[in-house]
Amino acid sequence: MEFYQATSESVAQFQKDGYVIVRGLFRHDEMDLLGKIGRVELVQRAHAVADAQGGQSKLWLASDTASVDVYNAICHSHRVVDTMAALLGDEVYLYHYKMMVKEPRVGGAWEWHQYYGYWYNNGCLFPNMASCYIAVDRAHKGNGCLQLIKGSNRMGRIDHGKTGGQTGADQARVDLALEHMDLVYAELEVGDALFFHSNTLHRSDQNRSEDPRWGLICCYNARHNPCRNAPGHPSYSPLEIWPDERVLEVADQHWARILAVQDGEGLPA
C-alpha cells in the first residue's frame, strides 16, 4: 500500500499559509484502534484545562519515544516524520505528543495562541517547529474543530499571557490579524491530518454538540534549532523512523495487551 509523501506544492502552501491539510493520512482502522486505546488508557491520565468562559478541555502530553505503542507508532511513522521534515526543510525530532479531548456538550474552548508563543520560553532559538493534528474523531464547527488564521505564521511571534487556565496570544494583535487575513475552520474527517507551523495562530470553540472531538497532536522540532533540554520538551536526539505498515501492527498489539489485562491475564498495558 502506498502512503502519503509531501509534494513541492504542499511545501509551498505550508510556507505561505502556515498550514496544509492532508486528507486520509491515516486509515479508519488505524484511527479506530487509536480511539479505543485512548479512551481506555487516557480517561484517567488526561488533565483538564479551563478556558476563559469556565469550560474545560482535557489533554494528555508525553515525550517518551521508547515505548512500542500506538502513539509512538504514529509519531515515528514515515508519513508524518518525512512530511514534517519536508515542510520544515530539515531533519526533525519528536518534541512531544498529546491527545486533545473535547467530550460531547462539555468540552471547553482553546484561546488564540501560537505554540512558539510559549515554546520560545523553553529556550527554542528559532520557530522552526511544527505540529501535526490527526483526527481521531471527525472535527467540525459544531464540536470545536481547530480554527487558524491563514498566513499568520509570517507575522512572527506574538506576546502571550494567561487567559483563564491557558496561555493565550495578545488579543489586540489577533484582532488586527483577523482584519487582514482569513479565518479558516479546519474541518477534518477521521484520519485526516493538519500540519501547521509553530507561529500559526489557532484556537477552537467549546464542544456543544453530541459528537466527541479527540485528536492526537505530534509536535516536532528541527534538528538545527537549538533548544534547552527539559522534561516533556527535549533537545535534539535522532528519531528512529518506523515503517508506515507498523502503525496497524503495533496498534493491534497494544489493543491486545489492554484486552488481556481486562480479561485478567495480568499482562502490562
C-alpha positions, 0 to 999 in steps of 0.5 A: 500500500502506498502512503502519503509523501509531501509534494513541492506544492504542499511545501509551498502552501505550508510556507505561505499559509502556515498550514496544509491539510492532508486528507486520509493520512491515516486509515479508519482502522488505524484511527479506530484502534487509536480511539479505543486505546485512548479512551481506555488508557487516557480517561484517567491520565488526561488533565483538564484545562479551563478556558476563559468562559469556565469550560474545560478541555482535557489533554494528555502530553508525553515525550517518551519515544521508547515505548512500542505503542500506538502513539509512538507508532504514529509519531515515528511513522514515515508519513508524518516524520518525512512530511514534517521534515519536508515542510520544515526543510530539515531533519526533525525530532519528536518534541512531544505528543498529546491527545486533545479531548473535547467530550460531547456538550462539555468540552471547553474552548482553546484561546488564540495562541501560537505554540512558539508563543510559549515554546520560545520560553523553553529556550527554542532559538528559532520557530522552526517547529511544527505540529501535526493534528490527526483526527481521531474523531471527525472535527467540525464547527459544531464540536470545536474543530481547530480554527487558524488564521491563514498566513499568520505564521509570517507575522512572527511571534506574538506576546502571550499571557494567561487567559483563564487556565491557558496561555493565550496570544495578545488579543489586540494583535489577533484582532488586527490579524483577523482584519487582514487575513482569513479565518479558516475552520479546519474541518477534518474527517477521521484520519485526516491530518493538519500540519501547521507551523509553530507561529500559526495562530489557532484556537477552537470553540467549546464542544456543544454538540453530541459528537466527541472531538479527540485528536492526537497532536505530534509536535516536532522540532528541527534538528538545527534549532537549538533548544534547552533540554527539559522534561516533556520538551527535549533537545535534539536526539535522532528519531528512529523512523518506523515503517508506515505498515507498523502503525496497524501492527503495533496498534493491534498489539497494544489493543491486545495487551489492554484486552488481556489485562481486562480479561485478567491475564495480568499482562502490562498495558 
